[in-house]
């Protein structure tokens, strides 16, 4: 039986285009409607994969441009694959169950590569000692060293004794990048310091900037209380530093004295010491005046300058 369309035998036309007008349209099946696969966008004839980190769970004619693909939920990814119907991984640096339950590893923790075993915050890895993430979450590695340390941010080592690093940066990656303490300052034997904290003994200052105690003053042991020149201790009477600065003790007795350089005493009457040395340690090391000479009653003399006087027939006479 012919298929009539407007009184004409148009069965083939009816099949291809005009099913609503076919006399016996219920006899024929609809031709296949072109479609795109799930995970794609397009008009059904031309189809393109949704790009990485976008997806399309079920294609429809409304998904015809790339903007109709859905973005992965926060923290999830397609792992670089396109044409996906869901986001099947958490981002590196995250933990959880994709696609909807991915959260960032906390500060000072990381996840180098996400896998199904990284499903709770406890599965993120803690930073090594003295490294951290600088307060950032969702990291794939630890990125910063503590101040006072050098390294690549993941592996960090303390700056050695008498060196420091006030603020870590990527340029402080080898031991030579730690800064040396200034003249006569030190870290008091400590490593991993952000500044030099102590002055050398014999010096005054704040620990970072230090200055030698002046001539005839000393500092046996530096402390924070020895901040100015006046905090250095003055030598005892008759002792001195022999012109030296930065001393931890007074080292010399004045000429005419005996002692250990710290505690000094005048040579007795009629004895002298021309030039003090460590060998003039006790009174007996002072030199006696020669015959007929005296110190005229004075102590602490560098020479015998007076004549010795004797009584003769109730008169004082000089010994010749």
C-alpha positions as CSV (number, residue, x, y, z in Angstrom):
1,X,0.0,0.0,0.0
2,X,1.5,3.4,-0.9
3,X,2.2,5.9,1.7
4,X,0.3,9.1,1.0
5,X,1.5,12.5,1.7
6,X,-0.7,15.3,0.3
7,X,-2.1,12.6,-2.1
8,X,1.3,11.5,-3.4
9,X,3.2,8.3,-3.0
10,X,6.0,9.6,-0.9
11,X,6.8,6.6,1.2
12,X,10.6,7.1,1.1
13,X,10.2,10.9,1.9
14,X,7.8,9.9,4.7
15,X,10.4,7.6,6.2
16,X,13.1,10.2,6.1
17,X,11.4,13.4,7.0
18,X,7.7,13.5,7.4
19,X,6.7,10.8,9.9
20,X,3.9,13.0,11.4
21,X,2.2,13.2,8.0
22,X,2.4,9.5,7.1
23,X,-0.9,7.7,6.7
24,X,0.6,4.6,8.5
25,X,3.3,6.2,10.6
26,X,2.8,3.7,13.4
27,X,4.1,1.0,11.1
28,X,7.6,2.5,11.0
29,X,10.4,2.9,13.7
30,X,12.0,6.4,14.2
31,X,15.4,6.6,12.7
32,X,18.3,6.7,15.3
33,X,18.8,10.1,16.9
34,X,22.5,11.1,17.0
35,X,24.0,11.4,20.5
36,X,27.3,12.2,22.3
37,X,28.7,9.8,24.9
38,X,28.6,10.6,28.6
39,X,31.6,12.7,29.5
40,X,31.3,14.7,26.2
41,X,29.7,17.8,24.9
42,X,28.3,18.6,21.5
43,X,25.2,18.6,19.2
44,X,25.1,14.8,18.9
45,X,26.8,14.8,15.5
46,X,30.1,16.5,16.6
47,X,31.2,15.5,20.0
48,X,34.2,16.5,22.1
49,X,35.5,15.2,25.4
50,X,35.0,17.4,28.5
51,X,38.5,18.7,29.4
52,X,40.5,17.7,32.4
53,X,38.9,18.5,35.7
54,X,35.5,18.9,34.1
55,X,32.9,16.1,33.6
56,X,29.5,15.3,32.2
57,X,27.7,12.4,34.0
58,X,25.0,12.1,31.3
59,X,24.9,13.7,27.9
60,X,21.8,15.6,26.7
61,X,21.1,18.1,24.0
62,X,21.7,20.8,26.6
63,X,25.3,19.9,26.9
64,X,26.4,21.3,23.6
65,X,29.3,23.6,24.5
66,X,32.4,23.1,26.8
67,X,30.9,25.5,29.4
68,X,28.1,22.9,30.0
69,X,30.6,20.4,31.4
70,X,30.7,20.5,35.2
71,X,33.7,21.6,37.2
72,X,35.1,19.0,39.6
73,X,34.1,19.6,43.2
74,X,36.6,21.5,45.3
75,X,39.7,19.4,46.0
76,X,38.8,16.7,43.5
77,X,40.3,16.1,40.0
78,X,40.1,13.8,37.0
79,X,43.8,13.2,37.3
80,X,44.5,14.8,34.0
81,X,42.0,12.7,32.0
82,X,39.4,14.2,29.7
83,X,35.9,12.8,28.7
84,X,35.1,11.8,32.3
85,X,31.7,11.3,33.9
86,X,32.9,12.0,37.4
87,X,36.0,13.3,39.2
88,X,37.6,10.2,40.6
89,X,40.6,11.5,42.6
90,X,41.4,14.0,45.3
91,X,44.1,16.5,44.5
92,X,47.6,15.9,45.7
93,X,47.9,17.6,49.0
94,X,44.3,16.5,49.9
95,X,42.7,13.6,51.7
96,X,39.2,12.1,51.5
97,X,36.8,10.2,49.3
98,X,36.3,11.7,45.9
99,X,34.5,13.4,44.4
100,X,32.6,15.2,47.1
101,X,34.7,14.6,50.2
102,X,38.2,15.9,49.5
103,X,39.8,18.2,52.1
104,X,43.2,19.9,52.3
105,X,45.9,18.5,54.5
106,X,46.4,20.8,57.4
107,X,49.2,23.2,57.9
108,X,52.6,21.5,58.4
109,X,51.3,18.3,56.9
110,X,51.3,17.2,53.3
111,X,50.3,14.5,50.8
112,X,52.7,14.1,48.0
113,X,50.4,11.9,45.9
114,X,46.8,11.2,46.7
115,X,45.6,7.6,46.7
116,X,42.6,5.8,48.1
117,X,44.6,5.2,51.3
118,X,44.8,8.9,52.0
119,X,41.2,9.1,53.2
120,X,41.5,11.0,56.6
121,X,43.5,13.9,57.8
122,X,45.6,11.6,59.9
123,X,46.9,10.0,56.6
124,X,48.6,13.3,55.7
125,X,52.3,13.2,56.5
126,X,53.8,15.6,59.1
127,X,56.7,17.8,58.2
128,X,60.2,16.9,59.2
129,X,61.7,18.6,62.3
130,X,62.3,22.3,61.7
131,X,60.4,22.4,58.4
132,X,56.9,23.7,57.8
133,X,54.3,24.8,55.2
134,X,54.4,28.4,56.2
135,X,50.8,28.2,57.4
136,X,49.5,26.9,54.1
137,X,47.1,23.9,53.7
138,X,46.7,21.4,50.9
139,X,50.5,21.1,50.3
140,X,52.3,18.3,48.5
141,X,55.5,18.9,50.4
142,X,56.8,21.0,53.3
143,X,58.2,24.2,51.8
144,X,59.9,26.3,54.5
145,X,62.7,25.8,57.0
146,X,62.4,27.4,60.5
147,X,64.4,30.6,60.9
148,X,67.9,29.7,62.1
149,X,68.0,26.8,59.7
150,X,69.2,26.2,56.1
151,X,67.8,23.7,53.6
152,X,65.3,23.2,50.7
153,X,62.2,23.6,52.9
154,X,61.6,19.8,53.2
155,X,64.9,18.9,54.8
156,X,66.4,21.5,57.2
157,X,69.5,21.7,59.2
158,X,70.5,24.1,62.1
159,X,73.0,26.8,61.3
160,X,76.2,25.9,63.1
161,X,77.5,27.5,66.3
162,X,78.4,31.2,65.8
163,X,76.3,31.5,62.7
164,X,72.7,32.5,62.3
165,X,69.8,32.9,59.8
166,X,67.3,35.6,60.9
167,X,64.7,34.7,58.3
168,X,64.7,31.6,56.1
169,X,64.2,31.9,52.4
170,X,64.9,29.6,49.4
171,X,68.3,31.3,49.1
172,X,69.4,29.9,52.5
173,X,69.8,26.4,51.2
174,X,73.4,25.5,52.1
175,X,75.4,26.0,55.3
176,X,77.4,28.8,53.7
177,X,74.2,30.8,53.5
178,X,74.1,31.1,57.3
179,X,75.5,34.4,58.4
180,X,78.6,34.6,60.6
181,X,78.4,36.4,64.0
182,X,80.1,39.8,64.1
183,X,83.5,40.4,65.7
184,X,83.5,39.2,69.3
185,X,79.9,38.0,69.3
186,X,78.8,34.4,69.5
187,X,75.8,32.1,69.9
188,X,77.0,30.7,73.3
189,X,77.5,27.3,71.8
190,X,74.0,27.0,70.4
191,X,73.0,26.1,66.8
192,X,69.9,27.1,64.9
193,X,70.0,30.7,66.0
194,X,68.3,33.7,64.4
195,X,70.9,36.1,65.8
196,X,74.1,36.1,67.8
197,X,73.2,36.3,71.4
198,X,76.3,36.7,73.5
199,X,79.4,38.9,73.5
200,X,82.8,37.4,74.0
201,X,84.2,37.7,77.5
202,X,86.1,40.9,77.8
203,X,83.4,42.8,75.7
204,X,80.2,44.7,76.3
205,X,77.1,45.0,74.1
206,X,73.7,43.5,73.3
207,X,75.1,40.1,72.1
208,X,74.8,41.0,68.4
209,X,77.0,44.1,68.5
210,X,79.9,43.9,70.9
211,X,82.8,46.3,71.8
212,X,86.0,45.6,73.7
213,X,86.2,46.8,77.3
214,X,88.5,49.7,77.5
215,X,92.1,49.8,78.7
216,X,92.4,49.0,82.4
217,X,88.9,47.6,82.5
218,X,87.7,44.0,82.0
219,X,84.7,41.6,81.8
220,X,85.5,38.1,83.1
221,X,82.2,36.7,81.9
222,X,79.7,38.5,79.6
223,X,76.0,38.7,80.4
224,X,73.2,40.9,79.3
225,X,73.9,43.3,82.2
226,X,77.2,44.2,80.5
227,X,75.7,46.4,77.9
228,X,77.8,49.6,78.0
229,X,81.5,50.4,78.7
230,X,80.7,51.5,82.2
231,X,79.5,47.9,83.0
232,X,83.1,46.6,82.5
233,X,85.0,46.3,85.8
234,X,87.9,48.7,86.6
235,X,91.3,47.1,87.5
236,X,92.3,47.1,91.2
237,X,94.7,49.7,92.5
238,X,98.2,49.2,91.1
239,X,97.1,46.7,88.4
240,X,96.4,47.3,84.7
241,X,95.9,45.7,81.4
242,X,99.2,46.7,79.9
243,X,97.5,48.9,77.3
244,X,95.2,46.1,76.0
245,X,91.5,46.2,75.5
246,X,88.9,43.4,75.6
247,X,90.4,41.7,78.6
248,X,88.8,39.2,81.0
249,X,91.1,40.3,83.8
250,X,93.8,42.8,84.7
251,X,97.1,41.2,83.9
252,X,100.0,43.4,85.1
253,X,101.1,45.1,88.2
254,X,102.4,48.6,88.0
255,X,106.2,49.0,88.3
256,X,107.2,49.3,91.9
257,X,104.7,46.7,92.9
258,X,104.6,42.9,93.3
259,X,101.7,40.5,92.7
260,X,99.9,38.3,90.2
261,X,98.7,41.1,87.9
262,X,95.2,41.1,89.4
263,X,96.1,41.9,93.1
264,X,99.2,44.1,93.4
265,X,101.0,45.5,96.4
266,X,103.7,48.2,96.8
267,X,107.2,46.9,97.2
268,X,108.2,47.7,100.9
269,X,110.3,50.6,102.1
270,X,113.9,50.4,100.8
271,X,113.0,47.9,98.1
272,X,111.9,48.5,94.5
273,X,110.8,47.0,91.2
274,X,112.0,48.7,88.1
275,X,109.8,46.8,85.7
276,X,107.1,44.4,86.9
277,X,106.9,40.9,85.4
278,X,105.2,37.7,86.5
279,X,108.5,36.9,88.4
280,X,107.8,39.8,90.8
281,X,105.1,37.9,92.6
282,X,105.9,38.3,96.3
283,X,107.5,41.0,98.4
284,X,110.8,39.1,98.4
285,X,111.0,39.5,94.6
286,X,111.4,43.3,95.0
287,X,115.0,44.4,94.8
288,X,116.7,45.8,98.0
289,X,118.3,49.2,97.8
290,X,122.0,49.2,97.5
291,X,124.4,50.3,100.3
292,X,123.8,53.8,101.3
293,X,120.6,54.1,99.4
294,X,117.0,54.2,100.5
295,X,113.5,55.0,99.3
296,X,113.2,57.8,101.8
297,X,110.4,56.0,103.6
298,X,108.3,55.5,100.5
299,X,106.9,52.2,99.2
300,X,106.1,51.2,95.7
301,X,109.3,52.6,94.2
302,X,110.9,51.8,90.9
303,X,114.4,52.9,92.3
304,X,116.1,53.9,95.4
305,X,116.6,57.6,95.1
306,X,117.5,58.8,98.6
307,X,120.7,58.4,100.7
308,X,120.5,56.2,103.7
309,X,120.6,58.3,107.0
310,X,122.2,57.1,110.2
311,X,122.3,58.6,113.7
312,X,125.9,59.5,114.9
313,X,126.4,61.3,118.2
314,X,122.7,62.4,118.1
315,X,123.0,63.7,114.6
316,X,121.5,62.4,111.4
317,X,124.1,62.0,108.7
318,X,123.8,60.7,105.2
319,X,125.8,57.5,104.4
320,X,128.3,58.3,101.7
